[in-house]
C-alpha cells in the first residue's frame, strides 16, 4: 500500500515570510548551528502519523510549501492536515484526488472543529489527535470499511508514542531546523480567541524528560524548536527539562505563558540552558481585554514591563505577541502599543489583527451577533492583517489602518536596532535570528495589501446585503 501525506500550502504563499537570501546565508554561517534555508518548521503532525504507520506501507511526504503535488501519481490513500487558513487549499487537493478515485483522510485543527464541512471533501475525517486512530484507519481501509469519522480525542499517552519519523523528509535542510520537539501537549487556559483546545485538549500532558533529551540528542544540529502549546505551564516539569537540557549546549526557542516568568529560578534556568528567545503571548495592554478574553489568570498588563526587564537582564530576547481589534479596543490602542513596544524594548514584536477562528468562543459570539463578514477561510489568518468581522469601536478601515501604522513603525531597521540596544541583547543569537523575521515582516504585510483589500471588500458587500435585507424585511 502506498500513502501520500500532504501539508498544504496557503494559496498565496504568505506562510513564508522569507526564503533563502544572502543575508540569511551570512547569518547562518555566523551563527554556526545548522539553520536551514527557510523560516518554517516541518509539520510534526504528519511526521507523527508516519511514526505510527506500519513499516510495510510505502510513505511519501509532500510539503506543498516546497514541493509540487503529483495528482496523477499512483497512490492508494492520501492524508492531509489543515489549519483554518489552509483549509480551502486542502479541500482543493482532496477533491482532485477523489476525482481520481483515491481515498482521502482529512485531519488537523480545522477538520477537528468543523468535521461536517471537512467530510464533504474527504472519505474520512479525524477529530482530535491522530496517532491513536491512524493505525485503525489504515486497517479499516485495507478491509474496505473506512468510516466517515474517527474520534482521536485527546487521550494519547505521550510517553507511549514513538518519535516523529524525520527520515521521510526528502530535504531536511530546507527547514529552519529539523530539531523540532514537543515535550508536552495541551494548555489549561481558556482563551476566547483560541481554537486549539478542541483539537489538542486542555489537559496538560508531559513526556518523560530523559526521552525528550534522547530525542533532541538524536537529531543533528544545535537549534531546538519546542513546538509545545505552553512549555512552562507546569513549572516543576519545565525546570527538570531545562536542567537536563543544559549539558547539551544547544540553543532553543519556545513559547510559554507570561506568568511563568514570575519564577526567578525558571528564568535563570532558561538562560543557562541556551534559550535563544522566548515567544510570549501578551495579547493586550488592557486589563479589561485580558479579563474579557479569559487570560487574567496568567496575564497582568501591570506586570509586563517588570517581567520583560527580568528576561532581558538574563540576555534573552523576547518575541512578543499582541492582537488588536478586541471589543474594548478603540483607536488609542495603536499608539499605546507602539510606545509600549519601544519603551520595553521588545526586540521582535508581532502585532496581529484578531481573527475569530472557528471553534473559538469569539467565533461563536460574533456569529451569533451577525458580525462575521464571511466564512471564506482564505482570509482567516493572523499573519498579514486580514479583517473578517465588524469591530465594535472602530470602522474596519480604522482598524486596518491602525494595524498598518503599528507594523510600519515597529518593523523598521532603526526601530529594531534601538530596541535591541535598549534591551542589551543586540549580540544575542536570538536577536540576530529575530532580525531576519523583523526585516521581512513589514515586507510581507505590505505584499498582502491586495488580499487585505479583498477581505475588506467582502466585508462591505456582506454589510450591504445585511442592510438591504433589513430594509426589505422592515
Backbone torsions as a table, in degrees:
resi	resn	phi	psi	omega
1	UNK	NA	139.8	-179.6
2	UNK	-118.3	128.4	-177.8
3	UNK	-122.9	138.6	175.5
4	UNK	-112.1	122.2	177.0
5	UNK	-102.3	124.9	-170.5
6	UNK	-123.6	132.7	168.9
7	UNK	-107.5	110.2	-174.1
8	UNK	-76.3	147.5	175.6
9	UNK	-87.0	156.1	167.5
10	UNK	-67.0	144.4	-172.5
11	UNK	-59.3	-37.8	-178.0
12	UNK	-96.1	3.8	176.7
13	UNK	72.1	17.0	-175.4
14	UNK	-72.8	-4.0	179.2
15	UNK	-81.3	1.8	178.2
16	UNK	-119.7	96.4	-177.1
17	UNK	-68.5	-31.0	173.3
18	UNK	-153.7	150.0	174.3
19	UNK	-109.1	-140.6	-179.8
20	UNK	-77.9	138.5	178.2
21	UNK	-151.1	162.9	178.4
22	UNK	-60.0	-43.6	-179.9
23	UNK	-61.0	-43.6	180.0
24	UNK	-62.9	-40.9	-179.2
25	UNK	-65.1	-41.4	179.3
26	UNK	-63.9	-43.5	-178.3
27	UNK	-68.0	-36.8	178.1
28	UNK	-64.1	-39.3	177.3
29	UNK	-64.2	-41.4	-178.9
30	UNK	-68.0	-43.7	-177.2
31	UNK	-69.5	-40.6	169.5
32	UNK	70.0	27.9	175.4
33	UNK	-131.1	37.3	165.0
34	UNK	81.5	37.1	174.4
35	UNK	-70.3	148.2	179.0
36	UNK	-89.2	-162.1	-169.9
37	UNK	-89.3	-10.9	-176.2
38	UNK	-135.1	-177.3	178.5
39	UNK	-102.5	10.2	-175.9
40	UNK	-105.2	154.3	-180.0
41	UNK	-104.2	155.8	175.4
42	UNK	-66.9	145.0	-179.1
43	UNK	-73.4	104.9	-176.7
44	UNK	-61.8	-30.4	-177.3
45	UNK	-59.1	-41.3	179.7
46	UNK	-74.3	-35.0	177.7
47	UNK	-67.5	-30.4	175.4
48	UNK	-72.7	-37.7	174.8
49	UNK	-61.9	-40.3	177.5
50	UNK	-60.7	-36.2	-177.1
51	UNK	-66.8	-28.4	-179.6
52	UNK	-102.3	12.3	176.5
53	UNK	-87.7	132.4	177.5
54	UNK	-53.9	144.1	-174.1
55	UNK	-70.0	-15.3	177.8
56	UNK	-81.0	-2.5	179.0
57	UNK	-91.6	133.6	176.2
58	UNK	-83.7	123.5	-176.0
59	UNK	-112.2	139.9	171.3
60	UNK	-127.9	130.2	-179.0
61	UNK	-107.2	126.9	-178.9
62	UNK	-128.2	117.2	173.6
63	UNK	-104.0	106.3	-172.5
64	UNK	-67.8	-11.8	174.0
65	UNK	-65.1	-19.6	-178.9
66	UNK	-124.7	-33.1	-171.3
67	UNK	-114.3	148.1	170.5
68	UNK	-82.0	148.0	-179.5
69	UNK	-95.2	124.8	175.7
70	UNK	-86.3	99.2	-176.4
71	UNK	-70.0	-20.8	-176.0
72	UNK	-98.3	3.7	178.4
73	UNK	-66.5	145.5	-178.0
74	UNK	-77.6	100.1	176.5
75	UNK	-131.5	157.7	-178.3
76	UNK	-94.0	-35.4	-174.1
77	UNK	-147.7	143.6	177.9
78	UNK	-122.6	131.9	174.5
79	UNK	-114.0	130.1	-176.6
80	UNK	-129.3	134.0	174.3
81	UNK	-109.2	146.7	-174.3
82	UNK	-148.7	131.8	162.8
83	UNK	-88.4	174.0	-171.6
84	UNK	-60.7	-48.5	-175.7
85	UNK	-63.7	-30.3	-179.5
86	UNK	-89.6	-2.1	-176.6
87	UNK	-58.8	-44.7	179.3
88	UNK	-57.5	-41.1	178.3
89	UNK	-69.2	-39.3	176.8
90	UNK	-58.9	-41.2	179.6
91	UNK	-66.9	-38.3	176.9
92	UNK	-59.8	-47.4	-179.7
93	UNK	-62.0	-45.7	-179.6
94	UNK	-60.0	-44.6	-179.0
95	UNK	-62.2	-39.2	-179.4
96	UNK	-66.0	-41.7	178.3
97	UNK	-67.3	-38.7	-179.9
98	UNK	-67.7	-31.6	173.2
99	UNK	-60.4	-27.7	-179.1
100	UNK	-96.2	16.7	177.3
101	UNK	62.9	33.0	174.2
102	UNK	-104.3	128.3	-179.4
103	UNK	-70.5	144.0	-176.3
104	UNK	-127.9	135.7	173.4
105	UNK	-116.2	127.7	178.6
106	UNK	-109.3	137.7	176.3
107	UNK	-149.4	-176.9	-177.0
108	UNK	110.2	-178.3	-175.0
109	UNK	-62.4	-47.0	-175.0
110	UNK	-65.6	-51.2	175.7
111	UNK	-59.7	-28.2	179.4
112	UNK	-68.2	-35.6	-178.2
113	UNK	-90.1	-21.7	178.9
114	UNK	-131.7	64.0	-175.6
115	UNK	-65.4	-32.8	-179.8
116	UNK	-67.5	-39.6	176.1
117	UNK	-63.2	-47.0	-178.4
118	UNK	-63.0	-33.6	-177.1
119	UNK	-62.3	-27.5	-179.9
120	UNK	-70.4	-7.8	179.8
121	UNK	-120.2	7.5	-173.0
122	UNK	-144.6	161.0	173.7
123	UNK	-84.8	-26.7	178.4
124	UNK	-149.9	147.0	179.2
125	UNK	-126.1	135.8	176.4
126	UNK	-103.4	125.5	176.0
127	UNK	-104.4	122.0	-179.1
128	UNK	92.1	-154.0	-176.3
129	UNK	-73.8	141.0	-172.8
130	UNK	-93.3	-19.7	-170.2
131	UNK	-62.0	-36.4	-175.8
132	UNK	-74.3	-30.0	-174.8
133	UNK	-101.4	-14.8	-176.6
134	UNK	-59.9	-45.2	176.5
135	UNK	-59.3	-36.5	177.8
136	UNK	-67.9	-38.8	177.6
137	UNK	-59.4	-44.5	-179.3
138	UNK	-66.0	-39.8	177.8
139	UNK	-64.8	-43.0	178.2
140	UNK	-63.4	-40.2	179.8
141	UNK	-63.1	-43.1	180.0
142	UNK	-62.5	-31.5	-178.9
143	UNK	-91.2	0.7	177.6
144	UNK	74.8	25.8	-178.5
145	UNK	-131.4	45.4	179.6
146	UNK	-63.3	129.7	179.4
147	UNK	-87.2	159.6	-178.9
148	UNK	-74.7	-30.2	-174.3
149	UNK	-138.1	133.5	176.2
150	UNK	-124.3	123.9	-178.7
151	UNK	-91.7	98.1	178.1
152	UNK	-75.8	-28.0	178.9
153	UNK	61.7	-156.8	179.9
154	UNK	-131.4	46.1	-170.1
155	UNK	-102.2	-7.4	-171.3
156	UNK	-60.0	128.2	170.5
157	UNK	-79.4	109.3	-173.9
158	UNK	-60.4	-25.4	-178.7
159	UNK	-80.8	-8.7	177.3
160	UNK	-98.6	-5.8	-177.3
161	UNK	-87.2	145.1	175.2
162	UNK	-74.2	169.7	174.5
163	UNK	-72.5	155.1	176.8
164	UNK	-58.8	146.8	178.4
165	UNK	-88.5	89.0	179.7
166	UNK	-74.2	-14.7	-177.9
167	UNK	-69.3	-14.2	-179.2
168	UNK	-84.1	-7.8	179.9
169	UNK	-78.2	120.0	-174.3
170	UNK	-69.7	-30.1	-177.2
171	UNK	-140.8	83.2	-176.4
172	UNK	-59.5	-29.8	-174.1
173	UNK	-68.3	-14.0	-179.3
174	UNK	-75.5	-14.8	179.6
175	UNK	-93.0	156.4	177.7
176	UNK	-55.2	-43.0	176.2
177	UNK	-161.0	145.0	172.5
178	UNK	-92.9	-6.0	-179.4
179	UNK	-86.1	57.6	178.9
180	UNK	-100.2	124.0	-169.5
181	UNK	-137.4	147.5	168.2
182	UNK	-116.6	127.8	175.8
183	UNK	-96.7	-17.7	-176.7
184	UNK	-151.8	167.4	172.5
185	UNK	-138.7	152.1	175.6
186	UNK	94.7	157.2	176.9
187	UNK	-150.5	128.1	-174.7
188	UNK	-86.4	1.7	171.0
189	UNK	-67.7	159.1	178.7
190	UNK	-124.7	45.9	-176.5
191	UNK	-57.9	132.7	-173.8
192	UNK	-70.4	-17.6	-178.2
193	UNK	-93.6	-3.7	-171.7
194	UNK	-100.7	137.6	177.4
195	UNK	-113.9	-3.0	-173.9
196	UNK	-64.3	-28.2	-177.8
197	UNK	-59.8	-31.2	179.9
198	UNK	-69.0	-27.4	-179.0
199	UNK	-95.7	-32.6	-173.0
200	UNK	-112.8	-12.8	177.2
201	UNK	86.8	160.2	179.9
202	UNK	-101.1	-15.8	177.8
203	UNK	-71.2	127.6	-176.6
204	UNK	-83.9	119.0	-178.0
205	UNK	-119.7	141.3	-177.4
206	UNK	-126.1	156.0	173.5
207	UNK	-95.2	156.7	174.4
208	UNK	-62.0	132.0	-176.1
209	UNK	-57.5	-44.2	179.1
210	UNK	-58.3	-34.0	178.6
211	UNK	-67.8	-40.8	177.4
212	UNK	-61.7	-45.3	-178.9
213	UNK	-63.8	-41.4	178.8
214	UNK	-62.6	-40.7	179.4
215	UNK	-64.8	-45.8	179.0
216	UNK	-58.4	-43.1	-177.8
217	UNK	-66.8	-26.1	-175.4
218	UNK	-79.9	-13.9	-175.4
219	UNK	-103.1	129.7	-179.7
220	UNK	-61.3	155.9	178.1
221	UNK	102.4	167.5	-178.0
222	UNK	-117.3	-1.4	-176.3
223	UNK	-102.3	114.7	-177.2
224	UNK	-104.1	128.8	172.4
225	UNK	-107.9	114.6	174.3
226	UNK	-86.2	118.9	-177.2
227	UNK	-95.2	17.8	-178.5
228	UNK	-64.2	148.8	174.7
229	UNK	-63.7	-37.7	-177.5
230	UNK	-159.1	90.9	-172.8
231	UNK	-62.8	-28.2	-174.6
232	UNK	-105.6	21.7	-178.3
233	UNK	-65.3	-44.0	176.5
234	UNK	-98.9	102.0	-173.1
235	UNK	-61.7	-42.9	-178.5
236	UNK	-63.1	-42.2	178.3
237	UNK	-64.3	-44.0	-179.3
238	UNK	-60.2	-39.8	178.9
239	UNK	-65.1	-42.7	178.4
240	UNK	-60.6	-43.4	-179.4
241	UNK	-63.3	-45.9	-176.9
242	UNK	-67.6	-36.0	176.4
243	UNK	-62.7	-40.3	179.6
244	UNK	-72.9	-26.6	-178.5
245	UNK	-76.7	-30.2	-172.9
246	UNK	-54.4	-45.8	-178.1
247	UNK	-64.7	-17.0	-177.5
248	UNK	-74.3	-17.4	179.4
249	UNK	58.0	40.1	177.5
250	UNK	-97.0	171.0	170.1
251	UNK	-113.3	137.3	-175.4
252	UNK	-137.9	156.5	176.4
253	UNK	-133.1	136.5	179.2
254	UNK	-160.1	171.0	-179.3
255	UNK	-116.4	145.0	177.3
256	UNK	-152.4	170.8	-178.1
257	UNK	-76.7	146.9	-174.1
258	UNK	-60.8	-37.0	-175.8
259	UNK	-63.4	-22.0	179.0
260	UNK	-62.7	-23.5	-178.5
261	UNK	-71.8	-9.8	175.2
262	UNK	-66.6	-22.1	179.8
263	UNK	-86.7	106.0	-175.0
264	UNK	-63.2	-39.2	-179.8
265	UNK	-61.9	-39.0	179.5
266	UNK	-62.9	-43.5	179.1
267	UNK	-63.0	-41.1	176.7
268	UNK	-60.9	-42.6	-179.8
269	UNK	-65.9	-34.0	176.3
270	UNK	-60.3	-46.1	179.8
271	UNK	-64.2	-44.0	-177.7
272	UNK	-66.5	-30.4	-175.2
273	UNK	-88.6	0.1	174.3
274	UNK	98.0	30.0	-179.8
275	UNK	-65.1	120.0	177.6
276	UNK	-75.0	-41.9	-178.4
277	UNK	-168.8	155.7	177.4
278	UNK	-110.4	133.9	175.9
279	UNK	-98.2	111.4	-172.1
280	UNK	-120.1	135.6	178.4
281	UNK	-94.8	87.5	176.7
282	UNK	-75.3	-36.1	177.2
283	UNK	67.9	-55.5	-175.2
284	UNK	-154.8	155.7	174.2
285	UNK	-93.7	-3.5	-175.4
286	UNK	-96.0	120.2	176.3
287	UNK	-57.6	-35.6	-179.3
288	UNK	-67.7	-36.3	176.5
289	UNK	-67.2	-46.0	-179.4
290	UNK	-57.5	-40.3	177.7
291	UNK	-68.1	-42.6	-177.8
292	UNK	-63.7	-35.5	-178.6
293	UNK	-90.1	7.5	175.2
294	UNK	62.9	42.8	176.9
295	UNK	-119.6	15.5	-176.7
296	UNK	-70.7	-17.5	179.2
297	UNK	-71.1	-24.7	-176.6
298	UNK	-119.4	-18.2	-176.0
299	UNK	-119.8	127.1	174.4
300	UNK	-130.8	103.9	-176.8
301	UNK	-54.3	-28.7	179.2
302	UNK	-66.9	-18.2	-179.0
303	UNK	-100.4	-9.1	-174.5
304	UNK	-53.3	-53.5	-174.1
305	UNK	-59.2	-42.5	-179.2
306	UNK	-64.4	-41.3	-178.7
307	UNK	-71.4	-36.6	176.7
308	UNK	-62.4	-43.2	178.9
309	UNK	-62.6	-37.7	178.7
310	UNK	-62.1	-44.0	-179.8
311	UNK	-66.4	-45.3	-179.9
312	UNK	-61.8	-34.2	-178.5
313	UNK	-65.5	-18.8	175.5
314	UNK	-94.4	6.1	178.2
315	UNK	79.1	18.7	-178.2
316	UNK	-102.5	121.2	175.8
317	UNK	-73.1	161.3	-177.6
318	UNK	-121.2	132.3	169.5
319	UNK	-105.6	101.1	-171.0
320	UNK	-101.8	131.9	-177.1
321	UNK	-105.4	131.3	178.0
322	UNK	-134.2	155.1	174.4
323	UNK	-129.2	147.0	176.6
324	UNK	-124.3	150.5	179.1
325	UNK	110.9	8.9	175.1
326	UNK	-67.4	163.5	-174.9
327	UNK	-62.5	-28.2	179.1
328	UNK	-87.6	-2.4	-179.2
329	UNK	-83.0	135.1	168.0
330	UNK	-121.9	-169.2	-173.2
331	UNK	-68.8	-13.9	178.4
332	UNK	-69.5	-17.1	-175.1
333	UNK	-64.1	-30.4	-173.9
334	UNK	-70.7	-48.2	177.5
335	UNK	-63.5	-39.2	178.8
336	UNK	-62.0	-40.5	179.5
337	UNK	-65.3	-45.2	179.4
338	UNK	-58.7	-46.3	-179.9
339	UNK	-63.1	-43.6	-177.5
340	UNK	-65.5	-45.8	-179.4
341	UNK	-60.5	-43.9	-179.6
342	UNK	-72.4	-39.7	-178.3
343	UNK	-67.8	-37.7	-178.7
344	UNK	-91.1	-5.3	175.6
345	UNK	61.8	39.4	173.2
346	UNK	-66.4	114.2	-171.0
347	UNK	-64.0	-45.9	-173.7
348	UNK	-126.4	81.0	-179.9
349	UNK	-78.2	148.6	173.9
350	UNK	-129.0	102.6	-180.0
351	UNK	-103.4	124.3	-174.2
352	UNK	-129.5	152.9	171.8
353	UNK	-75.5	133.9	177.8
354	UNK	-54.0	134.8	173.4
355	UNK	-120.2	120.5	177.4
356	UNK	-80.8	84.7	-175.9
357	UNK	-65.9	140.7	175.3
358	UNK	-58.1	138.9	-175.4
359	UNK	99.7	-19.1	178.1
360	UNK	-87.7	158.7	179.7
361	UNK	-70.9	-28.8	176.1
362	UNK	-65.4	-38.5	176.4
363	UNK	-59.9	-46.3	-179.4
364	UNK	-63.9	-39.8	179.2
365	UNK	-63.3	-49.5	-177.6
366	UNK	-66.7	-34.6	177.0
367	UNK	-64.9	-44.0	179.4
368	UNK	-64.1	-36.8	-178.7
369	UNK	-83.9	-0.5	179.8
370	UNK	69.9	29.6	-175.2
371	UNK	-101.4	-4.1	175.8
372	UNK	-78.4	128.7	178.4
373	UNK	-68.5	-38.1	-175.0
374	UNK	-171.1	176.4	175.4
375	UNK	-124.0	42.8	173.0
376	UNK	-85.2	101.6	-171.2
377	UNK	-64.2	-16.2	176.5
378	UNK	-54.8	-28.2	-174.0
379	UNK	-103.5	5.5	178.7
380	UNK	-91.4	76.7	-174.6
381	UNK	-146.6	130.9	-177.5
382	UNK	-80.4	-21.1	-164.5
383	UNK	-68.5	-30.2	-169.3
384	UNK	-126.8	9.8	169.8
385	UNK	85.0	33.4	171.4
386	UNK	-74.3	148.0	179.0
387	UNK	-121.8	124.3	-173.8
388	UNK	-122.4	13.2	-178.1
389	UNK	-147.7	165.6	178.4
390	UNK	-87.8	114.4	176.1
391	UNK	-64.4	159.1	-176.5
392	UNK	-86.3	-39.9	-173.2
393	UNK	-114.8	11.3	178.4
394	UNK	-143.7	158.6	168.6
395	UNK	-78.2	160.1	176.0
396	UNK	-56.2	-40.4	-179.8
397	UNK	-64.1	-39.4	179.2
398	UNK	-64.2	-40.1	179.9
399	UNK	-66.7	-46.7	-179.3
400	UNK	-66.1	-43.2	179.5
401	UNK	-64.5	-37.1	176.2
402	UNK	-65.8	-42.1	177.1
403	UNK	-60.3	-44.6	179.6
404	UNK	-65.8	-35.3	177.8
405	UNK	-62.1	-45.2	179.1
406	UNK	-61.6	-46.8	-178.5
407	UNK	-58.7	-45.3	-177.7
408	UNK	-69.2	-29.2	-179.4
409	UNK	-77.6	-43.9	-170.9
410	UNK	-90.2	-13.9	-176.7
411	UNK	-108.6	31.0	170.3
412	UNK	-88.4	152.1	177.4
413	UNK	-56.5	-40.1	-179.3
414	UNK	-63.8	-43.5	179.6
415	UNK	-64.4	-40.2	179.0
416	UNK	-62.0	-47.0	-178.1
417	UNK	-65.0	-39.9	178.6
418	UNK	-62.3	-41.5	179.8
419	UNK	-67.4	-42.5	-179.7
420	UNK	-63.9	-39.0	176.3
421	UNK	-65.9	-42.9	179.9
422	UNK	-65.1	-33.6	179.8
423	UNK	-79.1	-18.6	-177.0
424	UNK	77.1	22.4	-175.8
425	UNK	-119.2	17.9	-174.4
426	UNK	-58.8	-34.3	-178.3
427	UNK	-88.3	1.3	179.9
428	UNK	-71.5	140.9	176.6
429	UNK	-58.5	-38.9	-179.8
430	UNK	-64.6	-35.0	177.4
431	UNK	-69.0	-40.6	178.2
432	UNK	-63.8	-41.5	177.1
433	UNK	-64.9	-41.3	179.0
434	UNK	-63.6	-27.0	179.3
435	UNK	-60.1	-36.5	179.4
436	UNK	-62.1	-43.4	178.6
437	UNK	-68.5	-42.7	-176.4
438	UNK	-62.6	-42.7	-176.3
439	UNK	-67.5	-26.0	-178.7
440	UNK	-102.2	-11.9	-179.1
441	UNK	-60.5	-50.5	-179.6
442	UNK	-62.6	-40.5	179.4
443	UNK	-60.8	-44.0	-177.8
444	UNK	-68.1	-37.7	179.2
445	UNK	-65.6	-43.3	178.5
446	UNK	-63.6	-37.7	-179.1
447	UNK	-64.9	-22.2	-178.3
448	UNK	-90.9	10.7	179.7
449	UNK	-54.4	-46.1	178.6
450	UNK	-57.9	-43.4	178.9
451	UNK	-65.7	-36.3	178.9
452	UNK	-66.0	-39.4	177.7
453	UNK	-67.0	-37.1	177.0
454	UNK	-63.5	-41.2	179.7
455	UNK	-62.8	-42.1	178.3
456	UNK	-66.3	-37.5	178.7
457	UNK	-63.8	-39.7	176.9
458	UNK	-63.0	-38.9	178.9
459	UNK	-64.6	-42.8	179.0
460	UNK	-65.1	-40.3	178.7
461	UNK	-62.7	-40.6	179.4
462	UNK	-65.3	-40.9	179.4
463	UNK	-64.4	-40.2	178.6
464	UNK	-63.4	-43.1	178.6
465	UNK	-62.2	-39.6	-179.4
466	UNK	-65.7	-41.8	179.2
467	UNK	-65.6	-42.1	179.2
468	UNK	-62.6	-42.4	180.0
469	UNK	-63.8	-39.7	-179.8
470	UNK	-65.2	-39.8	179.7
471	UNK	-65.7	-41.4	179.3
472	UNK	-65.0	-46.9	-178.3
473	UNK	-71.2	-25.9	179.4
474	UNK	-72.7	NA	NA
